[in-house]
Amino acid sequence: PFSSLWGLVYECYKATCFSFPLHQTLGSAPMPVASHSMRHVRALDEERLMEVEWEDGGQSLYPFTWLRDNCQCPHCTLRSAEARLLLMADLDIHTGMDSVEVTKDSKVSIVWPDQHMSVFDAEWLKKRCFSDAARQAMQEELFLNERYYWDATLRIPQVDFQEVLHDDGAALAWLLALRRVGIVHLKGAPAEQGQVARLAERIGYLRLTFYGHTWQVQDKSMANNVAYTSGKLSLHTDYPALHFAPGVQFLHCINQAKEGGESEVVDGFHMAEQLQREDPEAFRTLTSLRVDFTDTGTDYCDFMLQSKNRIIDVDSEGKVTKINYNNATRDSVLDLPLHQVQPFYRALKAYVDIMNRPENVVTYTMKPGDIVTFDNWRLLHGRKSYISRPDRLRHLEGAYLDWDEVMSRLRIVRRNVHGDA
Ligand SMILES: [Zn+2]
C-alpha cells in the first residue's frame, strides 16, 4: 500500500496524529531507485576512472582500483556470504583497464590487464555512485540518521504489541518511529513477566548487563539501584557507567502504583541543540569534558564499574550522537583541573534546566500491558515518586538491546515489506 519508505513513515505519522513540527524536510529522503540504464561507458585512463553516462543525462565516476577491488565474480566474491574473497595482497591499487563496454543485457563488462573479467550490474553501480548526493542517500538508507525532534506537544506513537510480533508492516512502523522519533508505545501485551524478552526475540537478542537478562523495577529493600525505590527519578539515561551504554530500552508495565509513578521523557538531542543555541560555551564544555561514572553492587553477579563519558557525545562533524547522564551514578571522583570544576557544574546545570522546562517534558502514565520502547542514547527518562497498593507492588519489567541488532531487524522487515532495496 505504500509507494516508498517515506510514504510509510508519513502514513505512520498520520495514523498516530503527530502534532510536532518536522525539523527535517522530506526532500532529502532516499527514494527507491528506479531501473537505471546506461547510455555510454568509457575509461578515463589518465585519471584511472570509469565514467558512466546514464540515460537520464547524469554521470557517475568509479575509480579503477575500487572496481577491481569489488569484482563480483565467484573468484573474487563468495556469493553465499556476500563477502570479499580477493585479498588485499593480490589487489593492484595502480591497475589500468584493458577495455570496458556495455553488454547486450545492459551490464558493464571490464577486462583487466591480466585478462581477469568483471561484470557489474547498472543498478548496483548507480547505488554506489561517489557523488555527494548519492553517498548521502545511501548512508540515510543504511543508517536512518535523520531524526524528528520534539517537545512536550509530542503525541507518542502507538503500535499494537501482537501486531508487532506477527506482522512485518507493523514491526516496520514501530522500528521506523523508534529510530526517527525515539519513543513508541506498544499496547496490549499480557500483564505478566516475559513480554520484553518476547519482544527482544522479535529483534534478535537482548543485551545482558549486570542487572540480568531482564530486570524488575520494584521497591526493594537494600536496593542496589535508585530505580528500585519508590522515590522520584530525575531525567537520566540508563547505564552511563558503561563505556558502551545500551542503545534501546524496553519497559513493560505489569502493575501500576496506586498514586504517582507517572513517567517523564525529554528529547536529549533536541535539548542539546537548544543548549548549543542558548549557551554555546556550556555545550562546548559538555561535549568536551569526560565525566567519571561508577556503579557497584551485586545482581546478576557482583560488579564494580567505572567509566569516563562525555555528557553530550558528538561525531567528527559536531552532530550529537549520544547522551550519557545519570545524576545517581555520576562519580564523586571528578577528574578535572580545579579551574574547570565550576564551569562544568554551570554547564551541566544549564543543560538540566533546559530539560526540566515544562514545554520540553512529555508526561504519561503506563497501564498494565503497556510497553514503552525508547532510544536510550537519545532520550532522558524519569518517573515521579509513587505509593503502591498495599496488596500489589508497582512492577515494571525492563530489558536492553543495542542499536546494531535493532537496525538489522529494521532493514530486514523493510526488505520484506518493500522488496529488495
Ligand atoms: Zn573477479
Boltz pocket constraint, residues with backbone or C-beta under 6 A from the ligand:
constraints:
  - pocket:
      binder: B
      contacts: [[A, 68], [A, 71], [A, 72], [A, 73], [A, 74], [A, 75], [A, 76], [A, 77], [A, 116], [A, 117], [A, 118]]
      max_distance: 6.0
